[in-house]
Amino acid sequence: MQNETWDSDFTLIGFSYLQNQRFILFLIFFLLYLLTVLGNTITILIIVLDLNLHTPMYLFIGQLSFLDICNTCVTIPKMLINVITKERSISYTSCVTQLYMFTSLSSTECALLAVMAYDRYLAICNPLHYMEIMSSWVCMALAFAPWLTGFLQSSVHTVFTFQLSFCNPKIVDGFFCEVPSLLKLSCSATYFNEIMLFCIGTLFSLSPFLWTFVSYTLILVTILQLPSSESKGKAFSTCGSHLGVVSLFYGAAMIVYFRPTSSYSLHMSRLMSVFYTLLTPLLNPVIYSLKNNEIKGAMQKIFNIKKLNKKEIKS
């Protein structure tokens, strides 16, 4: 095996083993991709158009939808091209960019979910001081912080990953460039990178998870102490959709990244990666639409306005 030059291409294996079903796969993935972008775009538009939703919680929900759109656009278009054609190469520059953006956006989403859990904690456990604590400046700082930490974390991973030498043939076992897959291709010693991956991952991924877990533990304790079943149900409804999104995000991530090595074949591993990168962003707006009465009410109001305008035009 020989070292490659810095500007040589990588090869993405993707779903090459399903070449005979490539047209069916392309249609399925393309439809899911369109629904993901459309669903999250509608969520953002509803939040922008309805003034009643201009609150910290919905600012964070709008950010989450924007993150899901961006994250999907980083990985899925290239995967669709690879599925429908036999061209599976990705340039060195494109691989660097894809790894940087995917890691940045995923880390940002992880931190944003922790911020949203803190927001729900304040709203349920300290409602009388919620507006005082969640001032406009605090809200903007909490909205900006996940992006800062996500892109800083990704910068470290990207710089140190692409300082390594990679061996021929540079075949990535997956349908997009990510740190663990590229470390397997290195001709250099990766011990430092693996330690750094673990340490930074623990700091920027496990910490938000623990923060989210503690927040919802305190929320649950507070809800159980409420006197009436009606007040308990109302409190659950304010955080049920976010709890569903958190469970989906961390559940999918754990299945993809923390399963035993022998649990799945390589083919199943790629399918689970699709679930994490495509189906999770697709289901997020569905969860908010079904579980959140305010978003459902805003959708109904916008629909009625359009309906009224049509009647006026006819008359």
N, C-alpha and C positions, 0 to 999 in steps of 0.2 A: 504494500500500500504506500502511496506517495502523497505528500502534502499537495493540496491544491493552492492555486494563487487566490488572492483575496477577491478577484472579480469573477470567479467561475460560478456557474449555476449550481443550485441544489435541485434534487429531484424529489417530488412529493409522490409517495406511493398512493395515497388517497384510497379510492375504491377501484383500483385497477383490476382487482380480482373479480369484480362484478361487471366486467366489460360488456358481456352479453346483455346485461340489463341496464345499460347506461342511459338509454332514452327514458325508461320508466323512472330511474333514480333522478335523472335531471328534472323531469316534470314534478316529481314529489318535492325535491329540495327547492326548486324554483317557486313552487306554489307556497311552500312554508315560508320561504324568504320574503315573498311579496306580502303575505299575511302578517308577518312579523313587523315589517316596516310600516304597513298600513295601520295595524292595530296600535302601535306605539305613537305614530303620527297623529292619529285621531285622539288619543289620550292627551297629547300635548296641546292640540287645538282646543279641546274641550276646556282644559285648564286655563288657557289663554283667553278664550271667549267669555267664560262665565266669571264675572267679578266676585261671586260668592266663594269661588275656589282660590282666590288670591290670598292664601294663607301659607304659613311655613310648611305644613304637611304636604300641601299640593305642589308647592315649589319643589320639594324633594321628590315627589312622585314624577313631576315633569322632568326633572334631571335624570331619574332612573330610566324613564322611557327614552330620553335622548341618548343615554349611555347604551341602552340595548340596541338602538338603531345603529350607532357607530360601531359597536362591537361586532354586530352581525355583518356589517358592510366590510369590515376588515378581513374576515375569513371566508365568508360564503361565496362571493362572486368568483374568486380564484378557484374555489372548490367546484363550482358549477362548470367553469371552463375545463377543468381537468376531467370532470365526469363525462362531458359530452365529446371531448376530443382526446387524442392520444398524446397530446403535448402536456407533459407533467413537470416541466422544468420551471423553476422560479429563480430569478436573478439574485445575486448576492445582495444587492441594494434593496430589492423588494422583500427579501427574507428578513433583513435587518429591520426594515420599516414595519413589516407585519408583526414580528416578535415584539418590537417596542410598543406599537399601538395596542396589541392584544393584551400584553402584560399591564400596560398603563390603565386601560379601560376596565379590565377585570379587577385590578387592585382598587381603583376608584370606586367601583360598584360595591365592593366588599366594605370599604370604609363608609360609603353613603348609607348602606343598610344599617350600620351601627349608629349613624347620626339620626336616621329615621326612628330607630328604636329609642334613642334618648328623647326625641321629640314626643313620642307616644308616652314615655315614662313621665315626662313633665305634665303632659295633658291629663293623664289619669291619676297620677300620684300626687301632683302638686298643682291642681287646676286653678286655684285662687291666685297664684303667682306666675301662671304660665305666660301671660302677655308681658309681664314685667321682665321675666327672665329671657324669654324668646323675643328680644327686641329686634329691630330691623338690622342693626349692626351684628348682633349675635347670629341671626339667621343667615346673613350673607357670609359671615366667617365660617359657619358650619357648612354652608353650601360650597365654599371655595376650598376648604381644607382637604376633602377627599381627593380632589383633582391634583392638588399640590403633592400630597403624599403618594398618590398613584403614579404620577409621572416621575417623581424623584426615585421611587423604588424601581421603576422600569428602566430608568437611565442607568442605574448601577448594574442591573442584570444584563442589559444590552451591551454596555461597554465591556464588561468582563467576559461575557460569552463570546463576543466577536474578536477578542484578543487571542483566542485559542486558534490553533492550527487544525484544519479539518482534513480528513483522509478521503482519498478516492476509493470507491465511488461515493459521492455525497448524497446518499439516499435517506430522506427523512421519513421515518415510520409514522406517517399521519397525513392529514390533508392541509396542514398549515404549520408554520414555523413557531415553535415554542421552546423554552429553555431546556426542559428535560430531554426532548428529542435531539436537540443539537449537541448536548453534552455527550450523548452516546456516539456521535460521529467524530469526536475530537481525537487527534493524534497526541495532543498535549495532556499533561496531568490535570485532572479536573477536580482534585480533592478540595482545593480552595474554593472553587465555584460551588461545589456541592454543599460545603459548610456554609458558605455565604447564602446560598439558596435556602437552606434550612433556617438559618438565623433570621434573615430578612423576612422570609415567609412566616416565621413564627411571630415576629414583631408586627408585621403589617396585615397578616391574615388571621392568625389565632387571636390576637388582641381584640380586633373588632368583633370576632365571634364570641369571645368571652364577655365583652361589653354588652353585646346584644342579648346573650343568655342571661346575664345578671339583670338587665333592664326588664326583660320579660318575666323573670322570676319575681321581681318586686311588683310588677304590674299585676301578676296573678295573685299575689298575696293581698294587694290592695283591693282587687275586684272581689275576692272571696269574703272580704270584710264588709262589703256593701250590704245595706239592710234588706233591700228588696230584690226580687228576681228581675224586675223591669230595669232597675239601674245596673244590675250585673250584665244583662243582655245588651244594654246600650253601650256600656264600657267595652264589652267584647267586640261589638260591631265597629268601634273606632280603631281597633288594632288588629282585627281578624285578617283583613286583606294583606297587611304588611307582614304579619306572622306567616301567612301562606307563602308569600314571595320569599321570605327569609328561609323557610323550610325547603322550598324548591331549589333555591340557589345553593345552599350549603349541602343539601342532600345530593344534588347532581355533582357538585364539586368533589364530595367525598367518594362517590361511586367511581368517578373518573381518575382521581389522583391518589386516593388513599386505600384502594382495594389491595388485597394480596396479589402478588405478581401472577400466581398460578390460577387465579379465579376466572379469568376471561382469556379467550384467544385474542390474537392481534386484530382479527376482523371485528369481534365484538367490542374491542377497545375503541376502534374507530367509530363504530355506531354510537357508543356511549358519548364520545366526544361531540358528535353531531347533536345529541340530546342536550349537552351542556351549552354548546355555542349557538344553537338554533331554537330548540324547543322551549328552553327556559325563557329567553326573551319573547317568544311567541305567547307563552302562557301568562306572563306577568300582567299585560293589560286586560286579559280575560279575567284573571283573579280580581283585579281592582274593579272591573265592570260588574261582576257578579256579587262581590262582597261589600262594595262601598255604595251606600244609598245616595250619598251626595253626588257622586259621579253619575249614577244611574239617573238621578233627578236632573242633572245638568244636560245629559244626553236627551232626555225626554223634552226638556224645555227648548233646546235647540231644534229638535224635530218639530215641535209645535209651532215655533216661529217660522220655520221653512214652510210648514203646511199652511199657515195663515197667509204668508206672502203669495203662495200659489193661488189661494182663493181670491185674494185681492186682485191679482193679475187677470183671473178669469172674469171677475165682475167689471 
